[in-house]
């Protein structure tokens, strides 16, 4: 570390020059540190992603090794080969049925709920004259087939605009003007960007479909939303506190019933306390 000289020159211009040199050196050092911090953050993110992947592989391996064979769940083999495994099972079942009943088994088409909206697309011919005699053709019927179209979720930003008003006459007279503005719209989490629909999506993905927050973080990032898992975890805890009265009401309603059935199937979760 360079020591500061005991005596400084009395020349003002020389002092300015020395100060500028020191400032430039400090700026270069800060820029180098910023680049190093950014590089370390990238390395840290890669290590976190690798750690999550290893934890998932370890959890799956532990389940396959120690879980009872009678309670194995569908898809506990190769995770990436799930489509091939299910396709092999689907082709093996009709062959077995043909061997036993000796009747051709027609594959069942997926059922489509009747309440889903339908969009009719007409595929008509252009030439509606008979190729034999040249007379006009008449419509005798139609054939209808259905296909499933998936529209990805739409994400939009709601801008809450609250106009502010004041009295121009009072301003001209020098009177204190009380600015009037509409109240802040009510929100589940005040001063937060989360809407009820966004919170419902995060909660259902996490609790119902078992989608971890770090995966949801990547999904939102692909959609152009920077939403960290720490923020989503705080939202989940706040929503749990908000929904406490509903939980009590549901529990009291269940306890009033004569008989209850419960699904006690265990669900694997990440043991955060054991991780370092």
C-alpha positions as CSV (number, residue, x, y, z in Angstrom):
1,X,0.0,0.0,0.0
2,X,1.4,3.3,-1.1
3,X,1.9,5.7,1.8
4,X,0.6,9.3,1.7
5,X,3.5,11.8,1.6
6,X,4.0,13.7,4.8
7,X,4.1,17.1,3.1
8,X,1.9,18.2,0.2
9,X,2.9,20.8,-2.3
10,X,1.4,24.3,-2.1
11,X,0.7,24.4,-5.8
12,X,-3.1,24.2,-6.4
13,X,-2.8,22.8,-9.9
14,X,-0.3,20.2,-8.8
15,X,-2.7,19.2,-6.0
16,X,-5.6,18.9,-8.5
17,X,-3.4,16.7,-10.8
18,X,-2.5,14.4,-7.9
19,X,-6.1,14.2,-6.8
20,X,-7.2,13.3,-10.3
21,X,-4.6,10.6,-10.5
22,X,-5.7,9.1,-7.2
23,X,-9.3,9.2,-8.3
24,X,-8.5,7.4,-11.6
25,X,-6.6,4.7,-9.7
26,X,-9.5,4.2,-7.4
27,X,-12.0,4.0,-10.2
28,X,-9.9,1.4,-12.0
29,X,-9.7,-0.6,-8.8
30,X,-13.4,-0.4,-8.3
31,X,-14.1,-1.4,-11.9
32,X,-11.8,-4.5,-11.5
33,X,-13.6,-5.4,-8.3
34,X,-17.0,-5.0,-10.0
35,X,-15.9,-7.3,-12.8
36,X,-14.6,-9.9,-10.3
37,X,-17.8,-9.7,-8.3
38,X,-19.9,-10.3,-11.4
39,X,-17.8,-13.2,-12.4
40,X,-18.1,-14.7,-8.9
41,X,-21.8,-14.3,-9.0
42,X,-22.1,-16.2,-12.2
43,X,-19.9,-19.0,-10.8
44,X,-22.0,-19.0,-7.7
45,X,-25.3,-19.3,-9.7
46,X,-23.9,-22.2,-11.7
47,X,-22.8,-24.0,-8.5
48,X,-26.3,-23.4,-7.0
49,X,-28.0,-24.9,-10.1
50,X,-25.6,-27.9,-10.0
51,X,-26.3,-28.4,-6.3
52,X,-30.1,-28.4,-6.9
53,X,-29.6,-31.0,-9.7
54,X,-27.4,-33.2,-7.5
55,X,-30.0,-33.0,-4.7
56,X,-32.8,-34.1,-7.0
57,X,-30.7,-37.0,-8.2
58,X,-29.7,-38.0,-4.7
59,X,-33.3,-37.9,-3.5
60,X,-34.5,-40.0,-6.4
61,X,-31.6,-42.5,-5.8
62,X,-32.5,-42.7,-2.1
63,X,-36.1,-43.3,-2.9
64,X,-35.3,-46.1,-5.4
65,X,-33.0,-47.7,-2.9
66,X,-35.0,-47.6,0.3
67,X,-38.6,-47.3,-0.7
68,X,-40.8,-50.5,-0.6
69,X,-41.2,-52.0,-4.0
70,X,-45.0,-52.3,-3.6
71,X,-45.3,-48.5,-3.1
72,X,-43.2,-47.5,-6.2
73,X,-44.7,-44.6,-8.1
74,X,-45.1,-44.1,-11.8
75,X,-42.1,-42.4,-13.3
76,X,-39.6,-43.4,-10.6
77,X,-37.2,-44.7,-13.3
78,X,-35.3,-42.7,-15.7
79,X,-36.9,-39.2,-15.5
80,X,-36.1,-38.2,-19.0
81,X,-37.3,-41.6,-20.4
82,X,-40.8,-41.2,-19.0
83,X,-42.4,-40.7,-22.5
84,X,-40.7,-43.9,-23.9
85,X,-41.7,-45.9,-20.8
86,X,-45.4,-44.9,-21.0
87,X,-45.4,-45.5,-24.7
88,X,-44.0,-49.0,-24.3
89,X,-46.7,-49.8,-21.7
90,X,-49.5,-48.4,-23.9
91,X,-48.3,-50.7,-26.8
92,X,-47.9,-53.7,-24.6
93,X,-51.4,-53.5,-23.1
94,X,-53.3,-53.9,-26.4
95,X,-51.1,-56.9,-27.4
96,X,-51.9,-58.6,-24.1
97,X,-55.6,-57.9,-24.6
98,X,-55.5,-59.4,-28.1
99,X,-53.8,-62.5,-26.8
100,X,-56.5,-63.0,-24.1
101,X,-59.7,-61.9,-25.9
102,X,-58.5,-62.3,-29.5
103,X,-60.3,-59.1,-30.5
104,X,-58.7,-56.0,-32.0
105,X,-58.5,-53.2,-29.4
106,X,-59.0,-49.7,-30.8
107,X,-56.9,-47.1,-29.0
108,X,-59.1,-44.7,-27.1
109,X,-58.8,-41.1,-28.0
110,X,-58.4,-38.6,-25.2
111,X,-61.6,-37.3,-23.7
112,X,-62.2,-33.5,-24.2
113,X,-64.5,-31.8,-21.7
114,X,-67.8,-30.6,-23.3
115,X,-67.6,-27.2,-21.5
116,X,-64.3,-26.2,-23.2
117,X,-64.8,-23.6,-25.9
118,X,-64.9,-24.8,-29.5
119,X,-63.7,-22.8,-32.5
120,X,-65.1,-24.0,-35.8
121,X,-62.7,-24.0,-38.8
122,X,-64.3,-24.8,-42.1
123,X,-62.1,-26.5,-44.7
124,X,-64.3,-26.3,-47.9
125,X,-63.6,-27.1,-51.5
126,X,-63.2,-24.3,-54.0
127,X,-64.8,-26.0,-57.1
128,X,-68.4,-26.9,-56.2
129,X,-69.4,-28.2,-59.6
130,X,-69.8,-31.8,-60.6
131,X,-66.8,-33.2,-62.5
132,X,-69.1,-35.5,-64.4
133,X,-72.0,-33.4,-65.7
134,X,-71.0,-29.8,-64.6
135,X,-74.1,-29.2,-62.4
136,X,-73.8,-27.5,-59.0
137,X,-73.1,-29.7,-56.0
138,X,-75.3,-29.7,-52.9
139,X,-74.2,-30.1,-49.3
140,X,-75.2,-33.5,-48.1
141,X,-73.5,-33.4,-44.7
142,X,-70.2,-32.9,-43.0
143,X,-67.4,-34.7,-41.2
144,X,-66.2,-33.2,-37.9
145,X,-62.9,-34.0,-36.1
146,X,-61.5,-32.3,-33.0
147,X,-58.0,-31.3,-32.1
148,X,-56.7,-29.8,-28.9
149,X,-54.9,-26.4,-29.2
150,X,-52.9,-25.2,-26.2
151,X,-52.5,-21.5,-25.7
152,X,-49.7,-20.6,-23.3
153,X,-50.5,-18.5,-20.3
154,X,-50.6,-14.8,-20.9
155,X,-48.7,-12.4,-18.7
156,X,-49.6,-8.7,-18.5
157,X,-48.7,-5.8,-16.3
158,X,-51.5,-3.8,-14.6
159,X,-50.6,-0.1,-14.3
160,X,-52.6,1.4,-11.4
161,X,-52.8,5.1,-12.4
162,X,-54.2,7.5,-9.8
163,X,-54.7,11.0,-11.1
164,X,-54.0,13.8,-8.6
165,X,-56.1,16.9,-8.4
166,X,-55.7,20.4,-6.9
167,X,-57.6,23.7,-6.9
168,X,-56.1,26.3,-9.3
169,X,-58.0,29.2,-7.7
170,X,-56.5,28.4,-4.3
171,X,-53.1,28.2,-5.8
172,X,-53.4,31.6,-7.4
173,X,-54.5,33.1,-4.0
174,X,-51.7,31.5,-2.1
175,X,-54.0,29.4,-0.1
176,X,-52.8,26.0,1.1
177,X,-54.0,23.4,-1.4
178,X,-55.1,19.9,-0.3
179,X,-54.2,17.5,-3.1
180,X,-56.8,14.9,-3.7
181,X,-56.1,11.4,-5.0
182,X,-57.9,8.1,-5.0
183,X,-57.1,5.5,-2.4
184,X,-54.6,2.8,-3.1
185,X,-56.4,-0.2,-4.4
186,X,-56.6,-3.1,-1.9
187,X,-54.1,-5.8,-2.3
188,X,-53.4,-9.1,-0.5
189,X,-49.8,-8.1,0.0
190,X,-49.5,-4.3,0.3
191,X,-46.8,-2.5,-1.7
192,X,-46.1,-5.6,-3.7
193,X,-46.3,-6.4,-7.4
194,X,-48.2,-9.6,-6.8
195,X,-51.8,-9.9,-7.9
196,X,-54.2,-12.6,-6.7
197,X,-53.8,-14.5,-10.0
198,X,-50.0,-14.5,-9.7
199,X,-50.1,-15.7,-6.1
200,X,-52.6,-18.4,-7.1
201,X,-50.3,-19.6,-9.9
202,X,-47.3,-19.8,-7.6
203,X,-49.2,-21.6,-4.8
204,X,-50.8,-24.1,-7.1
205,X,-47.6,-24.8,-8.9
206,X,-45.7,-25.3,-5.7
207,X,-48.3,-27.1,-3.5
208,X,-50.5,-28.9,-6.0
209,X,-48.0,-29.9,-8.8
210,X,-44.9,-30.0,-6.7
211,X,-42.9,-27.5,-8.8
212,X,-40.0,-26.1,-6.7
213,X,-39.6,-22.3,-6.5
214,X,-36.2,-22.4,-8.2
215,X,-37.8,-23.9,-11.3
216,X,-40.6,-21.4,-11.2
217,X,-37.9,-18.7,-11.0
218,X,-36.4,-20.0,-14.3
219,X,-39.9,-20.1,-15.9
220,X,-40.7,-16.5,-14.9
221,X,-37.2,-15.5,-16.1
222,X,-37.9,-17.0,-19.6
223,X,-41.1,-14.9,-19.7
224,X,-39.1,-11.7,-19.0
225,X,-40.0,-11.4,-15.3
226,X,-37.1,-11.2,-12.7
227,X,-38.8,-13.0,-9.7
228,X,-36.4,-14.6,-7.2
229,X,-37.3,-17.6,-5.2
230,X,-36.7,-15.6,-2.0
231,X,-39.4,-13.2,-2.9
232,X,-41.8,-16.0,-3.8
233,X,-41.1,-17.7,-0.5
234,X,-42.0,-14.5,1.4
235,X,-45.2,-14.3,-0.6
236,X,-46.1,-17.9,0.3
237,X,-45.5,-17.3,4.0
238,X,-47.6,-14.1,3.9
239,X,-50.4,-15.9,2.1
240,X,-50.3,-18.7,4.6
241,X,-50.9,-16.2,7.4
242,X,-53.7,-14.6,5.4
243,X,-55.4,-18.0,4.8
244,X,-55.3,-19.1,8.4
245,X,-59.0,-18.2,9.1
246,X,-60.0,-20.2,6.0
247,X,-58.0,-23.2,7.3
248,X,-59.6,-23.0,10.7
249,X,-63.1,-22.9,9.0
250,X,-62.3,-25.9,6.8
251,X,-61.0,-27.9,9.8
252,X,-64.1,-27.1,11.8
253,X,-66.3,-28.2,8.9
254,X,-64.4,-31.4,8.5
255,X,-64.6,-32.2,12.2
256,X,-68.4,-31.9,12.1
257,X,-68.7,-34.7,9.6
258,X,-69.5,-38.3,10.8
259,X,-66.8,-40.0,8.7
260,X,-63.6,-38.7,7.1
261,X,-61.3,-40.2,4.4
262,X,-57.8,-39.1,4.0
263,X,-55.0,-39.7,1.4
264,X,-51.9,-40.4,3.4
265,X,-49.5,-40.8,0.5
266,X,-46.2,-39.3,1.4
267,X,-44.6,-36.6,-0.7
268,X,-40.8,-36.1,-1.0
269,X,-39.6,-32.6,-0.2
270,X,-36.1,-31.1,0.0
271,X,-34.7,-31.2,3.4
272,X,-33.4,-27.7,3.7
273,X,-32.2,-28.0,7.3
274,X,-29.6,-30.6,6.4
275,X,-28.2,-28.7,3.5
276,X,-25.3,-26.3,4.0
